[in-house]
Amino acid sequence: MKDPAYYPSWKNWSKYGKYIAYFAEYIRYRDWKSLKAALRYVLFNKPTYATWKAKSAMGYFFIRKGTTDFQFINYAYEKRVRNYLKDLVASGKIDVFIDIGACIGEYDIWLARHGIYCIAFEPVNHEALRENILLNQLENRIKVYPFGLGSKQEKVSFEIMGTVTGSSRIDRYAKDGNIPIERLDDMLPELGIDFNSQFVMKLDVEGMETEVLDGARYFIANAKHLKIIFEKYEHDDTVNNKLSALASFSFHRIDRYNYVATKFYS
């Protein structure tokens, strides 16, 4: 039985441009194993059952067997988001990257390689995240917290996707959860936050966005330079409304699903 997450299909002709972009990136870095895995995934909707080390524009990564890690490390994945961040780095408009739902750390490793300090929160894939940080020798540039963020301190269960691990989400119906959730505001003393820094926060929390923001009210109110990247689906203004209730933001669309909110600070 498949995970209830997106699966590609060779029958979907509208996606062929995207698939070619992925394949071209694998060829560029001579990552033949990831190319083979991607083809298998598109044609048969089956992940690879091997483990290997891969190189991409994002850095070096361990690809775990039975996962789609090979997809996340490809620059073509969320390419417009990556181009947006690349422009911020080039223009000196980012000092600290806060990655909430960091998965295997592909964004953190890529940005840390460009001199950006990264803070990563990841409740499910944190072991793979740490391994990738060590592989890239970026222990001093990326701080990892192996838990999720929300509106209150609690312990929860996750519905963990076996293949598309980045789509794992909280299961509110399960009992006896053992995965910790913290509030970002409670973490600020330990993080040593300088509110004058230029922050970019990325939310990839599978429906937990407003809870994360509720637990970050103080941070959002006091950060002078803040951009928040989040997923927004058509006719759903939940995150927009929550952010607008916390501070003054402008909103800009990056790609089909991702938006950026830029705070006005007076």
C-alpha positions in Angstrom: 0.0 0.0 0.0 1.4 3.4 -1.0 1.9 6.3 1.4 -0.9 8.9 1.0 1.5 11.3 -0.7 2.1 12.6 -4.2 3.4 10.0 -6.7 4.6 10.9 -10.2 3.2 9.2 -13.4 4.8 8.8 -16.8 1.2 9.2 -18.2 1.1 12.8 -17.0 2.5 14.6 -20.0 2.3 18.0 -18.3 5.0 16.9 -15.9 7.6 15.9 -18.6 9.4 19.2 -18.5 9.8 18.8 -14.8 11.0 15.2 -15.1 13.6 16.2 -17.8 14.9 19.0 -15.5 15.4 16.4 -12.7 17.1 14.0 -15.1 19.4 16.7 -16.4 20.5 17.6 -12.9 21.4 14.0 -12.1 23.4 13.7 -15.4 25.2 17.0 -14.7 26.6 15.6 -11.4 27.0 12.0 -12.9 24.7 10.7 -10.2 23.6 7.7 -12.2 22.1 5.9 -9.1 19.8 8.7 -8.4 18.9 8.9 -12.1 18.0 5.2 -12.1 16.0 5.6 -8.9 14.1 8.6 -10.4 13.2 6.6 -13.5 12.0 3.7 -11.4 9.9 6.1 -9.3 8.3 7.7 -12.3 7.7 4.5 -14.3 6.7 2.1 -11.5 6.0 4.4 -8.4 8.5 2.3 -6.5 11.4 3.6 -4.4 14.9 2.2 -4.6 16.0 -0.4 -2.1 19.6 0.5 -2.1 21.6 3.0 -0.1 24.3 5.3 -1.6 26.1 8.6 -1.4 25.1 11.3 -3.9 26.4 14.7 -5.0 24.1 17.5 -6.2 24.1 21.3 -6.4 22.9 21.2 -2.8 25.8 19.2 -1.4 26.6 15.6 -0.5 24.0 13.3 0.8 23.3 9.8 2.0 20.3 8.4 0.1 18.4 6.1 2.4 16.9 2.9 0.9 13.2 2.9 0.4 12.9 6.7 0.4 12.7 9.6 -2.1 15.7 11.4 -0.7 17.1 11.4 -4.2 14.3 13.8 -5.1 14.8 16.3 -2.3 18.5 16.8 -3.1 17.9 17.7 -6.7 18.0 21.4 -7.4 14.9 21.0 -9.7 12.9 20.2 -6.7 11.2 23.4 -5.6 13.5 25.2 -8.0 11.8 28.6 -7.8 12.1 28.5 -4.0 15.8 27.7 -4.3 16.3 30.4 -6.9 14.6 32.9 -4.6 16.9 31.9 -1.7 19.9 32.0 -4.0 19.1 35.6 -4.9 18.8 36.5 -1.2 22.2 35.1 -0.5 23.7 36.9 -3.5 22.3 40.2 -2.4 23.3 39.8 1.3 19.7 39.7 2.5 19.9 36.6 4.7 21.9 35.9 7.8 20.0 33.1 9.5 17.9 30.4 8.0 15.3 28.7 10.3 14.2 25.5 8.7 11.0 24.1 10.4 10.4 20.6 9.0 14.0 20.3 7.7 13.6 16.7 6.4 17.1 15.5 5.4 18.6 19.0 5.6 19.0 19.7 1.9 18.2 23.4 2.3 20.4 23.8 5.4 23.4 22.1 3.9 23.1 24.1 0.7 22.8 27.5 2.5 25.4 26.7 5.1 27.9 26.0 2.2 27.2 29.6 1.2 28.0 30.9 4.7 24.5 31.1 6.1 23.9 30.0 9.7 21.1 27.5 9.8 18.8 26.3 12.6 16.9 23.1 11.7 14.0 21.5 13.5 13.1 18.0 12.4 11.1 15.5 14.4 11.2 12.5 12.0 14.3 12.5 9.8 16.8 14.1 12.3 19.2 11.2 12.2 19.6 11.4 8.5 19.9 15.2 8.8 22.8 14.8 11.2 24.5 12.3 9.0 24.3 14.6 6.0 25.7 17.5 8.1 28.7 15.4 9.1 29.2 14.3 5.5 29.5 17.9 4.5 31.5 18.9 7.5 29.1 21.7 8.5 28.6 21.0 12.2 29.6 24.5 13.1 27.1 26.1 10.6 24.0 24.1 11.3 22.3 23.6 14.6 19.8 20.6 14.8 16.9 20.2 17.1 15.3 16.7 16.9 11.7 17.8 17.6 8.8 19.6 16.0 7.5 23.1 16.8 4.0 24.1 17.7 1.8 26.3 19.9 2.5 24.4 23.1 4.9 21.9 24.7 3.6 18.4 24.2 4.4 14.9 23.0 2.6 13.5 19.9 2.5 10.7 17.4 3.4 11.1 13.8 2.0 9.3 10.8 5.4 8.6 9.3 5.4 8.0 5.6 7.7 5.0 4.7 8.7 6.4 1.3 8.0 10.1 1.1 9.3 10.8 4.6 9.0 14.5 4.1 5.2 14.3 4.0 5.0 12.8 7.6 2.4 14.6 9.7 1.0 14.6 13.3 -1.6 12.0 14.1 -3.9 13.6 16.6 -6.0 10.4 17.0 -3.1 8.2 18.1 -2.4 7.9 21.8 0.9 7.7 23.8 2.9 9.9 21.5 6.6 10.1 22.1 7.8 12.8 19.7 8.3 16.1 21.5 6.8 19.5 20.3 8.2 22.8 21.6 7.4 26.4 21.2 9.9 28.5 19.2 9.6 31.4 21.6 10.7 29.1 24.5 13.8 28.2 22.5 15.0 31.8 21.9 17.3 32.0 24.9 19.1 28.9 23.8 19.2 30.0 20.2 20.9 33.2 21.1 18.7 35.1 18.6 19.9 38.6 17.5 16.7 40.3 16.5 18.7 42.6 14.2 19.7 39.7 12.0 18.0 39.1 8.6 15.9 35.9 9.1 14.4 33.6 6.6 12.0 31.0 8.1 10.8 28.1 6.0 7.7 26.2 7.1 7.2 22.7 5.8 5.0 21.2 8.6 2.1 19.5 6.8 -0.8 21.5 8.2 0.8 22.7 11.5 1.7 26.2 10.2 -0.7 28.2 12.4 0.3 26.2 15.5 4.0 26.9 14.8 3.3 30.6 14.3 1.3 30.8 17.5 4.3 29.4 19.3 6.5 32.0 17.7 4.6 35.2 18.5 7.4 36.9 20.4 9.9 36.1 17.7 7.7 37.4 14.9 6.9 40.6 16.8 10.5 41.4 17.5 12.4 40.2 14.4 13.2 43.4 12.5 14.0 41.6 9.2 11.9 38.5 8.6 10.7 36.5 5.6 8.6 33.4 6.0 8.3 30.9 3.2 5.2 28.6 3.4 2.9 26.5 1.4 -0.4 27.9 0.4 -3.2 26.2 -1.5 -5.8 27.8 -3.6 -8.6 29.5 -1.6 -6.9 28.8 1.7 -5.8 32.0 3.4 -5.3 30.5 6.9 -1.6 31.2 7.1 -1.9 34.6 5.5 -4.6 35.6 8.1 -2.6 34.2 11.0 0.5 36.2 10.0 -1.5 39.3 9.4 -2.9 39.0 12.9 0.6 38.8 14.4 2.4 41.6 12.4 2.2 43.6 9.1 3.3 41.4 6.1 3.3 41.6 2.4 2.8 38.4 0.5 4.4 37.2 -2.8 3.9 34.0 -4.7 7.1 32.1 -5.5 5.7 29.0 -7.3 2.4 27.1 -7.5 2.4 26.2 -3.8 5.0 28.3 -2.1 4.6 31.9 -1.0 6.8 34.3 1.0 5.6 36.7 3.6 7.9 39.7 4.2 7.4 41.6 7.4 7.1 45.4 7.6 9.1 46.6 10.6 8.7 50.1 11.9 
